[in-house]
C-alpha cells in the first residue's frame, strides 16, 4: 500500500458552508492534513474564528464571504483559488438549509425556492464555474454532501428530501460527464450529525433518543460528529479513493440499516 495516496499535501480544495458544522470541521481537517483550503461561507462572522483556529497550519486556510446563490461571488472565489493556489484539486459542496416539520401544503414558494437555490442550484453554480478550473489543474475530486433523506426520509422534509435526492442524481451525472477530465464526483449520504441544522428536529421530538437515535458509540443508529464526516470527505478527496466515482457513499451511523 502506498501511504502517500492518503495524503492531501499539495492539494487545493474549496469548501462551501465552511462556517459551521460539517463544513467547518472539514476545512480545518483538510488544512491540518496539508491541503490549501479556501473556506467559504455567507456569514462573515465565521472568518475570525476559522482563521484563529487554523493559525498553526502555516497559512493553509483562507476565508472568503460567498453566498452560493450569487454567481459573481462564486466566480471571485474560484478566480482567487486558481490565482493564489495555482490550481484546484477538490470541491466540497456542503452549503445547505433545511425546513423542518412542514408538510408540502405548509411550504411557501419562497421556502421551496430557497431550499433548492442553496442545496441544489448552489452546487450547479459552483460546479459550472469550478469544474473547468479543476480540468486545467489536471483533475481531482468533487464531494456533494447529500443526506439519508435522499433515500429514506421522515415526515415534514418535502423540500429538503427532494433537493438532496437531486444532489445524488446530479452527482452521478457529473461523474459520467467529467470522467474524461479525470474529475471524480461522488455524493456523500450523511445521516444524523450533531450540528445546528439537526437541533430543531431534536428539540421538536424532545431529544435525539425520541427519534430512535443515540450519542453512544456502541449504539446503532447513532448521531455522528462533524469531525467524523470530515474524515470521510478527506478520504474521498485523496487518491486512496481513486476507484470511487459516481457513487452515493453512505456515512450514517447505521441509520439506514435499522427498520424503525
Beta strands, then each sheet from edge to edge (+ up, - down):
strand 1: 12-15
strand 2: 36-41
strand 3: 61-65
strand 4: 90-93
strand 5: 140-147
strand 6: 183-190
strand 7: 248-251
sheet 1: 3+ 2+ 1+ 4+ 5+ 6+ 7+
end
